[in-house]
Amino acid sequence: MDFFEFILIITSVIYALCMAPLLSGFVRLLQFDGEIRHFLPQAVFSLYLFILVPMLWWTIWFLRDADWQFATYLYVIIEPAILFIACSLIFPQRLDGHSYSLEDHYHKIRVPLLTSLFIMSVLAFADGVVIGAEAIWHERRYVQILSLVVLAWALIDRRNIAQYAVAFTGLFTSSALMVIWFWLPPG
């Protein structure tokens, strides 16, 4: 085992822990005997997080040639730790009664969810620069800036239109970044 593989182990565990509340939350919804009033932004955000977690885990491989220090490693594991908060919030922990409103749940967790996603996005924006693995400006920055702007808007604006916008923008940006990183030829 080389040094990077050693670093990747605990980071992979944290990313795996991010997936657990997403999968268990979905199963809780399937097992609920009552009526569930769905809310599209909550469903889109859960899909966005389901795509984002493995995508961010995968991108760590691009940092394998970095000069790893303990401080840079701490910086890198803060990102999935904050992402774990978002993944733990998106689904309710308990479903009680005869009906449950996912819209009410979403509005209850909106600020901590969007705040954790904003912080995680800022960290992801800068991680390659901090570690020294990428330039300050590159083609993905436009998508990342769009994501940050819409997250900030949805944090400030409680209206459903802002929540729809941030959910679909998150899904769009993660899908766009996935295409740019993994399917387009380099150069």
Secondary structure as the mmCIF struct_conf table of DSSP 4:
data_model
#
loop_
_struct_conf.conf_type_id
_struct_conf.id
_struct_conf.beg_label_comp_id
_struct_conf.beg_label_asym_id
_struct_conf.beg_label_seq_id
_struct_conf.end_label_comp_id
_struct_conf.end_label_asym_id
_struct_conf.end_label_seq_id
HELX_RH_AL_P HELX_RH_AL_P1 PHE A 3 GLN A 31
BEND BEND1 GLY A 34 GLY A 34
STRN STRN1 GLU A 35 ARG A 37
HELX_RH_AL_P HELX_RH_AL_P2 LEU A 40 THR A 59
HELX_RH_3T_P HELX_RH_3T_P1 ILE A 60 LEU A 63
TURN_TY1_P TURN_TY1_P1 ARG A 64 ASP A 65
BEND BEND2 ALA A 66 ALA A 66
HELX_RH_AL_P HELX_RH_AL_P3 PHE A 70 LEU A 89
BEND BEND3 ILE A 90 PHE A 91
BEND BEND4 GLN A 93 GLN A 93
BEND BEND5 GLY A 97 HIS A 98
STRN STRN2 SER A 99 SER A 101
HELX_RH_AL_P HELX_RH_AL_P4 LEU A 102 ILE A 131
TURN_TY1_P TURN_TY1_P2 GLY A 132 GLY A 132
BEND BEND6 ALA A 133 GLU A 134
BEND BEND7 ILE A 136 TRP A 137
TURN_TY1_P TURN_TY1_P3 GLU A 139 ARG A 140
HELX_RH_AL_P HELX_RH_AL_P5 ARG A 141 ILE A 156
BEND BEND8 ARG A 159 ARG A 159
HELX_RH_AL_P HELX_RH_AL_P6 ASN A 160 MET A 178
HELX_RH_PI_P HELX_RH_PI_P1 VAL A 179 TRP A 183
BEND BEND9 LEU A 184 LEU A 184
HELX_LH_PP_P HELX_LH_PP_P1 PRO A 185 PRO A 186
#
